[in-house]
Amino acid sequence: QLQLVESGGGSVQPGGSLRLSCAASRYIGNMNCLGWFRQAPGKGREGIAGLNKDDMISYAKSVQGRFTISRDNVMNTLFLDMTNLKPEDTAMYYCAAQPTGSLYGCRLESTYNIWGQGTQVTVSS
């Protein structure tokens, strides 16, 4: 069973940057979907970035132009580069992987059954 471990979260001031990593226990280049999600206190889980095995990428409007999803198939790692962070980006961030199924809907929570444990991002002055 594929396992995912996130890292890179922390506290940062508004306007700052962070890089989140999601280390996988095996090869991820053949995953139909890879995604980053976040959940703020009292809110539902939001799909913010999705990447399929054809390298099609989608972003939520809330992060478009500020966040970048990428993967390194040699390191078996998924990344989320976050710039110009805002207080409303404060949340627990999760990565997810799905080896089979549709190549679309990579930002939908229902697409995935493999999740990491999460890493906290706090944006505050």
RAPE-V781806 format. One record per residue. N is the residue number from 0. RES is the residue in one small letter. OMEGA is omega in whole degrees, -180 to 180 (* if undefined). Layout:
N_RES_OMEGA, N_RES_OMEGA
This chain:
0_q_178, 1_l_175, 2_q_-177, 3_l_179, 4_v_179, 5_e_173, 6_s_176, 7_g_178, 8_g_179, 9_g_179, 10_s_-178, 11_v_177, 12_q_176, 13_p_-177, 14_g_-179, 15_g_-177, 16_s_173, 17_l_172, 18_r_174, 19_l_177, 20_s_178, 21_c_-177, 22_a_-179, 23_a_-177, 24_s_175, 25_r_-174, 26_y_-179, 27_i_-177, 28_g_-180, 29_n_178, 30_m_178, 31_n_179, 32_c_169, 33_l_-177, 34_g_172, 35_w_179, 36_f_174, 37_r_179, 38_q_176, 39_a_-180, 40_p_177, 41_g_-179, 42_k_177, 43_g_179, 44_r_-177, 45_e_175, 46_g_-174, 47_i_179, 48_a_179, 49_g_-178, 50_l_178, 51_n_-173, 52_k_172, 53_d_179, 54_d_170, 55_m_-175, 56_i_173, 57_s_-180, 58_y_170, 59_a_-179, 60_k_-176, 61_s_-177, 62_v_-179, 63_q_178, 64_g_-180, 65_r_-177, 66_f_178, 67_t_176, 68_i_178, 69_s_178, 70_r_174, 71_d_-175, 72_n_177, 73_v_179, 74_m_-176, 75_n_-176, 76_t_174, 77_l_-178, 78_f_169, 79_l_176, 80_d_-176, 81_m_179, 82_t_180, 83_n_-177, 84_l_-178, 85_k_179, 86_p_-180, 87_e_173, 88_d_179, 89_t_-176, 90_a_166, 91_m_-178, 92_y_-178, 93_y_169, 94_c_-178, 95_a_-180, 96_a_177, 97_q_-175, 98_p_-175, 99_t_176, 100_g_-175, 101_s_174, 102_l_-179, 103_y_180, 104_g_-177, 105_c_172, 106_r_179, 107_l_-180, 108_e_-177, 109_s_179, 110_t_-165, 111_y_169, 112_n_177, 113_i_-174, 114_w_169, 115_g_-175, 116_q_177, 117_g_175, 118_t_-174, 119_q_173, 120_v_179, 121_t_180, 122_v_-175, 123_s_176, 124_s_*
